[in-house]
Amino acid sequence: MPKQRNLIEDDGRTVASMNVEGMPWYVPNQIQDERSRVTLMDKRQARQAIFGALGAGLTVVGVISLGIVLFVLFCTKVWFS
C-alpha cells in the first residue's frame, strides 16, 4: 500500500514580500492586493504574544541560572574541597 502524501496547497497569501529594490526581479510601484496586506493583532492576541515571549525568555534565564548555581555548588562542595 503506497504512502499518502499530505499535499499543501497555496492559498495565495504573501508571508514576506520579496520585492526588494536592487534585486533582478524588483518591480517598482507594485500594487499590493487585498490578500497580501498585513493584519494587525487585537489587544488579546498582543497580550498573549507578549506573555508567551516573556515566559520563554524567563524559562531560558531560569535554566541558565540553575546551571550556574549548580556549577558553583559543585565547585565549592566537591571539586575544591
C-alpha positions as CSV (number, residue, x, y, z in Angstrom):
1,M,0.0,0.0,0.0
2,P,1.7,3.3,-1.1
3,K,2.0,6.1,1.4
4,Q,-0.4,9.0,1.1
5,R,1.3,12.4,0.9
6,N,-0.2,15.5,2.6
7,L,-0.2,18.0,-0.2
8,I,-0.1,21.6,0.9
9,E,-2.0,23.9,-1.4
10,D,-1.0,27.5,-1.9
11,D,-3.8,29.8,-0.7
12,G,-2.2,32.9,-2.4
13,R,-1.3,34.8,0.8
14,T,2.1,36.6,0.9
15,V,4.1,35.9,4.1
16,A,7.0,38.2,3.2
17,S,7.3,40.3,0.0
18,M,10.5,39.6,-1.9
19,N,10.1,42.7,-4.0
20,V,13.3,44.3,-2.7
21,E,15.0,47.2,-4.5
22,G,18.2,46.1,-6.2
23,M,17.2,42.6,-6.9
24,P,16.7,41.5,-10.5
25,W,13.0,40.7,-10.0
26,Y,12.2,44.1,-8.4
27,V,9.0,45.8,-9.7
28,P,8.8,49.4,-8.8
29,N,5.4,50.7,-7.6
30,Q,3.9,47.3,-7.3
31,I,0.3,47.4,-6.1
32,Q,-0.4,45.1,-3.2
33,D,-3.6,43.2,-3.5
34,E,-6.1,42.6,-0.7
35,R,-4.6,39.2,0.3
36,S,-1.1,40.4,0.9
37,R,-1.9,43.1,3.4
38,V,-0.7,42.6,7.0
39,T,-3.4,42.1,9.5
40,L,-2.9,43.6,12.9
41,M,-3.3,41.8,16.2
42,D,-6.0,42.8,18.6
43,K,-5.2,43.5,22.3
44,R,-5.8,39.9,23.4
45,Q,-3.5,38.4,20.8
46,A,-0.8,41.0,21.5
47,R,-1.0,40.3,25.3
48,Q,-0.8,36.5,24.6
49,A,2.3,37.1,22.3
50,I,4.0,39.3,25.0
51,F,3.3,36.8,27.8
52,G,4.4,33.9,25.6
53,A,7.7,35.6,24.7
54,L,8.2,36.7,28.4
55,G,7.6,33.1,29.6
56,A,10.0,31.7,27.0
57,G,12.7,34.2,28.0
58,L,12.2,33.6,31.7
59,T,12.5,29.9,31.2
60,V,15.8,30.2,29.4
61,V,17.1,32.6,32.1
62,G,16.0,30.2,34.8
63,V,17.7,27.2,33.2
64,I,20.9,29.1,32.8
65,S,20.8,30.4,36.3
66,L,20.1,27.0,37.7
67,G,23.1,25.6,35.8
68,I,25.4,28.4,37.2
69,V,24.2,27.8,40.8
70,L,24.7,24.0,40.4
71,F,28.2,24.6,39.0
72,V,29.1,26.9,41.9
73,L,27.8,24.3,44.4
74,F,29.7,21.5,42.7
75,C,32.9,23.6,42.7
76,T,32.6,24.6,46.4
77,K,31.5,21.2,47.8
78,V,33.2,18.6,45.6
79,W,35.9,20.0,43.4
80,F,37.7,22.4,45.7
81,S,37.3,20.5,48.9
